[in-house]
Amino acid sequence: MPPWGPVSRRVLIATLRRLGFEGPYSGGRHEFMVRGTLTVAIPNPHGRDIGVGLLARILQQAGVTRREWEEA
């Protein structure tokens, strides 16, 4: 159960997998994860945590609520 806040790229990927996403797969500029017909771009690794604002945008694209995120 990741808390709502900055998370590492590794935690983001692991949690999205628990929520039914597959990947990450290589893409053009970014890797991406897939669930059904939904595709979500994953930030490139830069050694820093993913901030709350970017996390919220990623989860919005993924159709994942804050509650689902915290319970995963």
PyMOL Python script that loads the backbone (N, CA, C, O; Angstrom):
from pymol import cmd

cmd.read_pdbstr("""\
ATOM      1  N   MET A   1       0.833  -1.182   0.000  1.00  0.00           N
ATOM      2  CA  MET A   1       0.000   0.000   0.000  1.00  0.00           C
ATOM      3  C   MET A   1       0.874   1.239   0.000  1.00  0.00           C
ATOM      4  O   MET A   1       1.351   1.656   1.055  1.00  0.00           O
ATOM      5  N   PRO A   2       1.089   1.827  -1.146  1.00  0.00           N
ATOM      6  CA  PRO A   2       1.892   3.050  -1.169  1.00  0.00           C
ATOM      7  C   PRO A   2       1.092   4.232  -0.625  1.00  0.00           C
ATOM      8  O   PRO A   2      -0.099   4.366  -0.903  1.00  0.00           O
ATOM      9  N   PRO A   3       1.741   5.062   0.132  1.00  0.00           N
ATOM     10  CA  PRO A   3       1.052   6.259   0.621  1.00  0.00           C
ATOM     11  C   PRO A   3       0.858   7.262  -0.507  1.00  0.00           C
ATOM     12  O   PRO A   3       1.517   7.194  -1.545  1.00  0.00           O
ATOM     13  N   TRP A   4      -0.066   8.197  -0.278  1.00  0.00           N
ATOM     14  CA  TRP A   4      -0.264   9.269  -1.245  1.00  0.00           C
ATOM     15  C   TRP A   4       0.846  10.278  -1.024  1.00  0.00           C
ATOM     16  O   TRP A   4       0.870  10.970  -0.007  1.00  0.00           O
ATOM     17  N   GLY A   5       1.749  10.361  -1.957  1.00  0.00           N
ATOM     18  CA  GLY A   5       2.877  11.259  -1.848  1.00  0.00           C
ATOM     19  C   GLY A   5       3.922  10.861  -2.862  1.00  0.00           C
ATOM     20  O   GLY A   5       3.673   9.993  -3.698  1.00  0.00           O
ATOM     21  N   PRO A   6       5.078  11.475  -2.806  1.00  0.00           N
ATOM     22  CA  PRO A   6       6.140  11.129  -3.757  1.00  0.00           C
ATOM     23  C   PRO A   6       6.492   9.639  -3.659  1.00  0.00           C
ATOM     24  O   PRO A   6       6.609   9.088  -2.565  1.00  0.00           O
ATOM     25  N   VAL A   7       6.657   9.003  -4.817  1.00  0.00           N
ATOM     26  CA  VAL A   7       7.002   7.583  -4.865  1.00  0.00           C
ATOM     27  C   VAL A   7       8.128   7.369  -5.867  1.00  0.00           C
ATOM     28  O   VAL A   7       8.327   8.171  -6.780  1.00  0.00           O
ATOM     29  N   SER A   8       8.851   6.290  -5.687  1.00  0.00           N
ATOM     30  CA  SER A   8       9.899   5.960  -6.647  1.00  0.00           C
ATOM     31  C   SER A   8       9.257   5.355  -7.895  1.00  0.00           C
ATOM     32  O   SER A   8       8.112   4.904  -7.864  1.00  0.00           O
ATOM     33  N   ARG A   9       9.999   5.356  -8.968  1.00  0.00           N
ATOM     34  CA  ARG A   9       9.519   4.778 -10.229  1.00  0.00           C
ATOM     35  C   ARG A   9       9.236   3.287 -10.035  1.00  0.00           C
ATOM     36  O   ARG A   9       8.264   2.761 -10.577  1.00  0.00           O
ATOM     37  N   ARG A  10      10.073   2.623  -9.275  1.00  0.00           N
ATOM     38  CA  ARG A  10       9.898   1.193  -9.014  1.00  0.00           C
ATOM     39  C   ARG A  10       8.587   0.910  -8.287  1.00  0.00           C
ATOM     40  O   ARG A  10       7.890  -0.046  -8.629  1.00  0.00           O
ATOM     41  N   VAL A  11       8.241   1.721  -7.295  1.00  0.00           N
ATOM     42  CA  VAL A  11       6.981   1.554  -6.564  1.00  0.00           C
ATOM     43  C   VAL A  11       5.799   1.840  -7.487  1.00  0.00           C
ATOM     44  O   VAL A  11       4.789   1.138  -7.431  1.00  0.00           O
ATOM     45  N   LEU A  12       5.912   2.858  -8.332  1.00  0.00           N
ATOM     46  CA  LEU A  12       4.842   3.178  -9.283  1.00  0.00           C
ATOM     47  C   LEU A  12       4.558   1.981 -10.181  1.00  0.00           C
ATOM     48  O   LEU A  12       3.402   1.595 -10.356  1.00  0.00           O
ATOM     49  N   ILE A  13       5.602   1.393 -10.748  1.00  0.00           N
ATOM     50  CA  ILE A  13       5.439   0.262 -11.659  1.00  0.00           C
ATOM     51  C   ILE A  13       4.857  -0.942 -10.924  1.00  0.00           C
ATOM     52  O   ILE A  13       3.942  -1.590 -11.432  1.00  0.00           O
ATOM     53  N   ALA A  14       5.372  -1.247  -9.739  1.00  0.00           N
ATOM     54  CA  ALA A  14       4.873  -2.399  -8.978  1.00  0.00           C
ATOM     55  C   ALA A  14       3.406  -2.236  -8.608  1.00  0.00           C
ATOM     56  O   ALA A  14       2.642  -3.199  -8.662  1.00  0.00           O
ATOM     57  N   THR A  15       3.009  -1.031  -8.235  1.00  0.00           N
ATOM     58  CA  THR A  15       1.626  -0.792  -7.843  1.00  0.00           C
ATOM     59  C   THR A  15       0.704  -0.859  -9.053  1.00  0.00           C
ATOM     60  O   THR A  15      -0.384  -1.428  -8.965  1.00  0.00           O
ATOM     61  N   LEU A  16       1.117  -0.291 -10.174  1.00  0.00           N
ATOM     62  CA  LEU A  16       0.296  -0.388 -11.375  1.00  0.00           C
ATOM     63  C   LEU A  16       0.131  -1.842 -11.805  1.00  0.00           C
ATOM     64  O   LEU A  16      -0.930  -2.217 -12.304  1.00  0.00           O
ATOM     65  N   ARG A  17       1.146  -2.654 -11.623  1.00  0.00           N
ATOM     66  CA  ARG A  17       1.023  -4.089 -11.927  1.00  0.00           C
ATOM     67  C   ARG A  17      -0.017  -4.744 -11.032  1.00  0.00           C
ATOM     68  O   ARG A  17      -0.822  -5.548 -11.503  1.00  0.00           O
ATOM     69  N   ARG A  18      -0.009  -4.405  -9.731  1.00  0.00           N
ATOM     70  CA  ARG A  18      -1.024  -4.948  -8.818  1.00  0.00           C
ATOM     71  C   ARG A  18      -2.424  -4.506  -9.221  1.00  0.00           C
ATOM     72  O   ARG A  18      -3.402  -5.194  -8.929  1.00  0.00           O
ATOM     73  N   LEU A  19      -2.525  -3.357  -9.891  1.00  0.00           N
ATOM     74  CA  LEU A  19      -3.816  -2.845 -10.328  1.00  0.00           C
ATOM     75  C   LEU A  19      -4.215  -3.368 -11.711  1.00  0.00           C
ATOM     76  O   LEU A  19      -5.210  -2.921 -12.281  1.00  0.00           O
ATOM     77  N   GLY A  20      -3.442  -4.312 -12.248  1.00  0.00           N
ATOM     78  CA  GLY A  20      -3.826  -4.967 -13.492  1.00  0.00           C
ATOM     79  C   GLY A  20      -3.110  -4.506 -14.743  1.00  0.00           C
ATOM     80  O   GLY A  20      -3.452  -4.950 -15.839  1.00  0.00           O
ATOM     81  N   PHE A  21      -2.133  -3.632 -14.616  1.00  0.00           N
ATOM     82  CA  PHE A  21      -1.389  -3.161 -15.783  1.00  0.00           C
ATOM     83  C   PHE A  21      -0.265  -4.130 -16.102  1.00  0.00           C
ATOM     84  O   PHE A  21       0.266  -4.791 -15.209  1.00  0.00           O
ATOM     85  N   GLU A  22       0.096  -4.214 -17.367  1.00  0.00           N
ATOM     86  CA  GLU A  22       1.211  -5.034 -17.821  1.00  0.00           C
ATOM     87  C   GLU A  22       2.309  -4.128 -18.347  1.00  0.00           C
ATOM     88  O   GLU A  22       2.037  -3.038 -18.852  1.00  0.00           O
ATOM     89  N   GLY A  23       3.537  -4.576 -18.229  1.00  0.00           N
ATOM     90  CA  GLY A  23       4.658  -3.793 -18.727  1.00  0.00           C
ATOM     91  C   GLY A  23       5.610  -3.488 -17.594  1.00  0.00           C
ATOM     92  O   GLY A  23       5.548  -4.138 -16.550  1.00  0.00           O
ATOM     93  N   PRO A  24       6.471  -2.540 -17.766  1.00  0.00           N
ATOM     94  CA  PRO A  24       6.517  -1.523 -18.814  1.00  0.00           C
ATOM     95  C   PRO A  24       7.141  -2.041 -20.107  1.00  0.00           C
ATOM     96  O   PRO A  24       8.024  -2.899 -20.099  1.00  0.00           O
ATOM     97  N   TYR A  25       6.660  -1.497 -21.200  1.00  0.00           N
ATOM     98  CA  TYR A  25       7.152  -1.814 -22.530  1.00  0.00           C
ATOM     99  C   TYR A  25       7.885  -0.612 -23.087  1.00  0.00           C
ATOM    100  O   TYR A  25       7.611   0.529 -22.716  1.00  0.00           O
ATOM    101  N   SER A  26       8.826  -0.884 -23.986  1.00  0.00           N
ATOM    102  CA  SER A  26       9.569   0.202 -24.623  1.00  0.00           C
ATOM    103  C   SER A  26       8.652   0.963 -25.565  1.00  0.00           C
ATOM    104  O   SER A  26       7.855   0.373 -26.294  1.00  0.00           O
ATOM    105  N   GLY A  27       8.778   2.276 -25.537  1.00  0.00           N
ATOM    106  CA  GLY A  27       7.987   3.119 -26.423  1.00  0.00           C
ATOM    107  C   GLY A  27       8.896   4.075 -27.155  1.00  0.00           C
ATOM    108  O   GLY A  27      10.090   3.821 -27.310  1.00  0.00           O
ATOM    109  N   GLY A  28       8.328   5.171 -27.601  1.00  0.00           N
ATOM    110  CA  GLY A  28       9.119   6.175 -28.296  1.00  0.00           C
ATOM    111  C   GLY A  28      10.061   6.872 -27.326  1.00  0.00           C
ATOM    112  O   GLY A  28      11.234   6.513 -27.229  1.00  0.00           O
ATOM    113  N   ARG A  29       9.560   7.853 -26.618  1.00  0.00           N
ATOM    114  CA  ARG A  29      10.383   8.597 -25.661  1.00  0.00           C
ATOM    115  C   ARG A  29      10.242   8.060 -24.238  1.00  0.00           C
ATOM    116  O   ARG A  29      11.121   8.266 -23.401  1.00  0.00           O
ATOM    117  N   HIS A  30       9.132   7.369 -23.969  1.00  0.00           N
ATOM    118  CA  HIS A  30       8.866   6.855 -22.627  1.00  0.00           C
ATOM    119  C   HIS A  30       8.419   5.406 -22.713  1.00  0.00           C
ATOM    120  O   HIS A  30       7.854   4.972 -23.717  1.00  0.00           O
ATOM    121  N   GLU A  31       8.683   4.664 -21.642  1.00  0.00           N
ATOM    122  CA  GLU A  31       8.106   3.348 -21.525  1.00  0.00           C
ATOM    123  C   GLU A  31       6.626   3.533 -21.206  1.00  0.00           C
ATOM    124  O   GLU A  31       6.205   4.612 -20.788  1.00  0.00           O
ATOM    125  N   PHE A  32       5.844   2.481 -21.403  1.00  0.00           N
ATOM    126  CA  PHE A  32       4.422   2.570 -21.131  1.00  0.00           C
ATOM    127  C   PHE A  32       3.922   1.263 -20.546  1.00  0.00           C
ATOM    128  O   PHE A  32       4.561   0.218 -20.677  1.00  0.00           O
ATOM    129  N   MET A  33       2.757   1.342 -19.892  1.00  0.00           N
ATOM    130  CA  MET A  33       2.103   0.169 -19.334  1.00  0.00           C
ATOM    131  C   MET A  33       0.700   0.100 -19.911  1.00  0.00           C
ATOM    132  O   MET A  33       0.120   1.123 -20.274  1.00  0.00           O
ATOM    133  N   VAL A  34       0.151  -1.120 -19.996  1.00  0.00           N
ATOM    134  CA  VAL A  34      -1.116  -1.339 -20.676  1.00  0.00           C
ATOM    135  C   VAL A  34      -2.060  -2.143 -19.789  1.00  0.00           C
ATOM    136  O   VAL A  34      -1.644  -3.087 -19.117  1.00  0.00           O
ATOM    137  N   ARG A  35      -3.339  -1.757 -19.794  1.00  0.00           N
ATOM    138  CA  ARG A  35      -4.419  -2.541 -19.190  1.00  0.00           C
ATOM    139  C   ARG A  35      -5.587  -2.479 -20.160  1.00  0.00           C
ATOM    140  O   ARG A  35      -6.239  -1.444 -20.298  1.00  0.00           O
ATOM    141  N   GLY A  36      -5.844  -3.600 -20.832  1.00  0.00           N
ATOM    142  CA  GLY A  36      -6.893  -3.624 -21.854  1.00  0.00           C
ATOM    143  C   GLY A  36      -6.503  -2.707 -23.002  1.00  0.00           C
ATOM    144  O   GLY A  36      -5.450  -2.877 -23.615  1.00  0.00           O
ATOM    145  N   THR A  37      -7.367  -1.727 -23.289  1.00  0.00           N
ATOM    146  CA  THR A  37      -7.070  -0.768 -24.360  1.00  0.00           C
ATOM    147  C   THR A  37      -6.447   0.513 -23.833  1.00  0.00           C
ATOM    148  O   THR A  37      -6.154   1.424 -24.607  1.00  0.00           O
ATOM    149  N   LEU A  38      -6.243   0.593 -22.526  1.00  0.00           N
ATOM    150  CA  LEU A  38      -5.697   1.794 -21.892  1.00  0.00           C
ATOM    151  C   LEU A  38      -4.179   1.731 -21.843  1.00  0.00           C
ATOM    152  O   LEU A  38      -3.610   0.732 -21.401  1.00  0.00           O
ATOM    153  N   THR A  39      -3.524   2.787 -22.294  1.00  0.00           N
ATOM    154  CA  THR A  39      -2.059   2.884 -22.282  1.00  0.00           C
ATOM    155  C   THR A  39      -1.645   4.093 -21.449  1.00  0.00           C
ATOM    156  O   THR A  39      -2.186   5.186 -21.615  1.00  0.00           O
ATOM    157  N   VAL A  40      -0.681   3.887 -20.550  1.00  0.00           N
ATOM    158  CA  VAL A  40      -0.209   4.955 -19.664  1.00  0.00           C
ATOM    159  C   VAL A  40       1.303   5.081 -19.790  1.00  0.00           C
ATOM    160  O   VAL A  40       2.026   4.098 -19.633  1.00  0.00           O
ATOM    161  N   ALA A  41       1.779   6.284 -20.070  1.00  0.00           N
ATOM    162  CA  ALA A  41       3.218   6.543 -20.167  1.00  0.00           C
ATOM    163  C   ALA A  41       3.827   6.568 -18.774  1.00  0.00           C
ATOM    164  O   ALA A  41       3.234   7.101 -17.836  1.00  0.00           O
ATOM    165  N   ILE A  42       5.011   5.990 -18.646  1.00  0.00           N
ATOM    166  CA  ILE A  42       5.739   5.933 -17.381  1.00  0.00           C
ATOM    167  C   ILE A  42       6.937   6.876 -17.477  1.00  0.00           C
ATOM    168  O   ILE A  42       7.659   6.845 -18.474  1.00  0.00           O
ATOM    169  N   PRO A  43       7.163   7.714 -16.465  1.00  0.00           N
ATOM    170  CA  PRO A  43       8.305   8.629 -16.513  1.00  0.00           C
ATOM    171  C   PRO A  43       9.631   7.873 -16.602  1.00  0.00           C
ATOM    172  O   PRO A  43       9.775   6.784 -16.047  1.00  0.00           O
ATOM    173  N   ASN A  44      10.571   8.452 -17.288  1.00  0.00           N
ATOM    174  CA  ASN A  44      11.904   7.885 -17.394  1.00  0.00           C
ATOM    175  C   ASN A  44      12.619   7.983 -16.051  1.00  0.00           C
ATOM    176  O   ASN A  44      12.358   8.909 -15.283  1.00  0.00           O
ATOM    177  N   PRO A  45      13.515   7.044 -15.757  1.00  0.00           N
ATOM    178  CA  PRO A  45      14.237   7.095 -14.480  1.00  0.00           C
ATOM    179  C   PRO A  45      15.248   8.238 -14.466  1.00  0.00           C
ATOM    180  O   PRO A  45      16.062   8.378 -15.378  1.00  0.00           O
ATOM    181  N   HIS A  46      15.178   9.042 -13.424  1.00  0.00           N
ATOM    182  CA  HIS A  46      16.114  10.164 -13.284  1.00  0.00           C
ATOM    183  C   HIS A  46      16.701  10.220 -11.890  1.00  0.00           C
ATOM    184  O   HIS A  46      17.330  11.211 -11.518  1.00  0.00           O
ATOM    185  N   GLY A  47      16.501   9.158 -11.110  1.00  0.00           N
ATOM    186  CA  GLY A  47      17.092   9.109  -9.781  1.00  0.00           C
ATOM    187  C   GLY A  47      16.337   9.870  -8.718  1.00  0.00           C
ATOM    188  O   GLY A  47      16.780   9.926  -7.570  1.00  0.00           O
ATOM    189  N   ARG A  48      15.204  10.459  -9.069  1.00  0.00           N
ATOM    190  CA  ARG A  48      14.418  11.199  -8.087  1.00  0.00           C
ATOM    191  C   ARG A  48      13.031  10.591  -8.015  1.00  0.00           C
ATOM    192  O   ARG A  48      12.599   9.905  -8.941  1.00  0.00           O
ATOM    193  N   ASP A  49      12.333  10.842  -6.918  1.00  0.00           N
ATOM    194  CA  ASP A  49      10.970  10.346  -6.770  1.00  0.00           C
ATOM    195  C   ASP A  49      10.023  11.094  -7.700  1.00  0.00           C
ATOM    196  O   ASP A  49      10.294  12.216  -8.128  1.00  0.00           O
ATOM    197  N   ILE A  50       8.912  10.443  -7.996  1.00  0.00           N
ATOM    198  CA  ILE A  50       7.847  11.046  -8.799  1.00  0.00           C
ATOM    199  C   ILE A  50       6.994  11.852  -7.836  1.00  0.00           C
ATOM    200  O   ILE A  50       6.473  11.310  -6.862  1.00  0.00           O
ATOM    201  N   GLY A  51       6.850  13.133  -8.101  1.00  0.00           N
ATOM    202  CA  GLY A  51       6.111  14.024  -7.206  1.00  0.00           C
ATOM    203  C   GLY A  51       4.612  13.787  -7.239  1.00  0.00           C
ATOM    204  O   GLY A  51       4.098  13.072  -8.100  1.00  0.00           O
ATOM    205  N   VAL A  52       3.924  14.395  -6.292  1.00  0.00           N
ATOM    206  CA  VAL A  52       2.482  14.216  -6.146  1.00  0.00           C
ATOM    207  C   VAL A  52       1.727  14.698  -7.386  1.00  0.00           C
ATOM    208  O   VAL A  52       0.781  14.040  -7.819  1.00  0.00           O
ATOM    209  N   GLY A  53       2.123  15.819  -7.957  1.00  0.00           N
ATOM    210  CA  GLY A  53       1.429  16.346  -9.132  1.00  0.00           C
ATOM    211  C   GLY A  53       1.515  15.405 -10.316  1.00  0.00           C
ATOM    212  O   GLY A  53       0.505  15.133 -10.966  1.00  0.00           O
ATOM    213  N   LEU A  54       2.706  14.903 -10.606  1.00  0.00           N
ATOM    214  CA  LEU A  54       2.881  13.967 -11.716  1.00  0.00           C
ATOM    215  C   LEU A  54       2.186  12.651 -11.417  1.00  0.00           C
ATOM    216  O   LEU A  54       1.572  12.065 -12.309  1.00  0.00           O
ATOM    217  N   LEU A  55       2.268  12.170 -10.178  1.00  0.00           N
ATOM    218  CA  LEU A  55       1.583  10.942  -9.789  1.00  0.00           C
ATOM    219  C   LEU A  55       0.081  11.080 -10.024  1.00  0.00           C
ATOM    220  O   LEU A  55      -0.550  10.163 -10.551  1.00  0.00           O
ATOM    221  N   ALA A  56      -0.498  12.220  -9.637  1.00  0.00           N
ATOM    222  CA  ALA A  56      -1.933  12.441  -9.830  1.00  0.00           C
ATOM    223  C   ALA A  56      -2.302  12.415 -11.315  1.00  0.00           C
ATOM    224  O   ALA A  56      -3.337  11.857 -11.680  1.00  0.00           O
ATOM    225  N   ARG A  57      -1.472  13.012 -12.176  1.00  0.00           N
ATOM    226  CA  ARG A  57      -1.753  13.001 -13.622  1.00  0.00           C
ATOM    227  C   ARG A  57      -1.649  11.598 -14.195  1.00  0.00           C
ATOM    228  O   ARG A  57      -2.468  11.209 -15.028  1.00  0.00           O
ATOM    229  N   ILE A  58      -0.658  10.837 -13.762  1.00  0.00           N
ATOM    230  CA  ILE A  58      -0.498   9.462 -14.242  1.00  0.00           C
ATOM    231  C   ILE A  58      -1.711   8.626 -13.833  1.00  0.00           C
ATOM    232  O   ILE A  58      -2.260   7.885 -14.649  1.00  0.00           O
ATOM    233  N   LEU A  59      -2.124   8.743 -12.587  1.00  0.00           N
ATOM    234  CA  LEU A  59      -3.259   7.956 -12.106  1.00  0.00           C
ATOM    235  C   LEU A  59      -4.560   8.385 -12.774  1.00  0.00           C
ATOM    236  O   LEU A  59      -5.435   7.551 -13.004  1.00  0.00           O
ATOM    237  N   GLN A  60      -4.701   9.663 -13.086  1.00  0.00           N
ATOM    238  CA  GLN A  60      -5.890  10.130 -13.796  1.00  0.00           C
ATOM    239  C   GLN A  60      -5.940   9.502 -15.189  1.00  0.00           C
ATOM    240  O   GLN A  60      -6.997   9.045 -15.622  1.00  0.00           O
ATOM    241  N   GLN A  61      -4.807   9.476 -15.891  1.00  0.00           N
ATOM    242  CA  GLN A  61      -4.743   8.831 -17.202  1.00  0.00           C
ATOM    243  C   GLN A  61      -5.049   7.343 -17.089  1.00  0.00           C
ATOM    244  O   GLN A  61      -5.663   6.764 -17.986  1.00  0.00           O
ATOM    245  N   ALA A  62      -4.625   6.723 -15.993  1.00  0.00           N
ATOM    246  CA  ALA A  62      -4.807   5.288 -15.794  1.00  0.00           C
ATOM    247  C   ALA A  62      -6.215   4.944 -15.311  1.00  0.00           C
ATOM    248  O   ALA A  62      -6.594   3.773 -15.290  1.00  0.00           O
ATOM    249  N   GLY A  63      -6.986   5.950 -14.927  1.00  0.00           N
ATOM    250  CA  GLY A  63      -8.323   5.697 -14.408  1.00  0.00           C
ATOM    251  C   GLY A  63      -8.299   5.086 -13.017  1.00  0.00           C
ATOM    252  O   GLY A  63      -9.189   4.316 -12.656  1.00  0.00           O
ATOM    253  N   VAL A  64      -7.279   5.428 -12.238  1.00  0.00           N
ATOM    254  CA  VAL A  64      -7.106   4.893 -10.886  1.00  0.00           C
ATOM    255  C   VAL A  64      -7.382   6.014  -9.887  1.00  0.00           C
ATOM    256  O   VAL A  64      -6.820   7.105  -9.991  1.00  0.00           O
ATOM    257  N   THR A  65      -8.247   5.734  -8.924  1.00  0.00           N
ATOM    258  CA  THR A  65      -8.557   6.737  -7.905  1.00  0.00           C
ATOM    259  C   THR A  65      -7.504   6.710  -6.802  1.00  0.00           C
ATOM    260  O   THR A  65      -6.716   5.771  -6.688  1.00  0.00           O
ATOM    261  N   ARG A  66      -7.515   7.757  -6.004  1.00  0.00           N
ATOM    262  CA  ARG A  66      -6.570   7.825  -4.887  1.00  0.00           C
ATOM    263  C   ARG A  66      -6.810   6.668  -3.923  1.00  0.00           C
ATOM    264  O   ARG A  66      -5.862   6.083  -3.398  1.00  0.00           O
ATOM    265  N   ARG A  67      -8.060   6.348  -3.696  1.00  0.00           N
ATOM    266  CA  ARG A  67      -8.394   5.237  -2.790  1.00  0.00           C
ATOM    267  C   ARG A  67      -7.870   3.912  -3.338  1.00  0.00           C
ATOM    268  O   ARG A  67      -7.291   3.120  -2.595  1.00  0.00           O
ATOM    269  N   GLU A  68      -8.072   3.663  -4.645  1.00  0.00           N
ATOM    270  CA  GLU A  68      -7.546   2.434  -5.267  1.00  0.00           C
ATOM    271  C   GLU A  68      -6.029   2.365  -5.131  1.00  0.00           C
ATOM    272  O   GLU A  68      -5.468   1.309  -4.837  1.00  0.00           O
ATOM    273  N   TRP A  69      -5.373   3.504  -5.348  1.00  0.00           N
ATOM    274  CA  TRP A  69      -3.910   3.568  -5.242  1.00  0.00           C
ATOM    275  C   TRP A  69      -3.464   3.193  -3.841  1.00  0.00           C
ATOM    276  O   TRP A  69      -2.552   2.383  -3.671  1.00  0.00           O
ATOM    277  N   GLU A  70      -4.100   3.776  -2.840  1.00  0.00           N
ATOM    278  CA  GLU A  70      -3.681   3.543  -1.461  1.00  0.00           C
ATOM    279  C   GLU A  70      -4.017   2.136  -0.978  1.00  0.00           C
ATOM    280  O   GLU A  70      -3.370   1.634  -0.060  1.00  0.00           O
ATOM    281  N   GLU A  71      -5.025   1.486  -1.583  1.00  0.00           N
ATOM    282  CA  GLU A  71      -5.406   0.140  -1.181  1.00  0.00           C
ATOM    283  C   GLU A  71      -4.671  -0.945  -1.961  1.00  0.00           C
ATOM    284  O   GLU A  71      -4.739  -2.120  -1.602  1.00  0.00           O
ATOM    285  N   ALA A  72      -3.967  -0.557  -3.029  1.00  0.00           N
ATOM    286  CA  ALA A  72      -3.268  -1.565  -3.877  1.00  0.00           C
ATOM    287  C   ALA A  72      -2.048  -2.120  -3.182  1.00  0.00           C
ATOM    288  O   ALA A  72      -1.351  -2.966  -3.741  1.00  0.00           O
TER     289      ALA A  72
END
""", "prot")
cmd.dss("prot")
cmd.show_as("cartoon", "prot")
cmd.util.cbc("prot")
cmd.orient("prot")
